[in-house]
Amino acid sequence: ESSDRESAILLMQKNNPKFILRNYLLYECIQEVEAGHTEMLSHLLEALQHPYEMRYPELCIKRPEKYNLVPGCSMLSCSS
């Protein structure tokens, strides 16, 4: 039974991406690029090209609270 659980965990880790692009990351990136800094953009592009690898752990954190009330980062419309 424990080997089945271990196999399931390994399978999930292999098939679930480590990086998922979040709106607050795009918001931060746009601000950085507008200020003339492109390092975050480069990191996001690389993370998107390799989502199953943990290349930039700082991009994989929960949304910081400072973005809780920022339109586009936390308040999205589902209308089409």
Secondary structure by P-SEA (a helix, b strand, c coil): caaaaaaaaaaaaaccccccccaaaaaaaaaaaaacccaaaaaaaaaaaccccccccccccccccccccccccccccccc
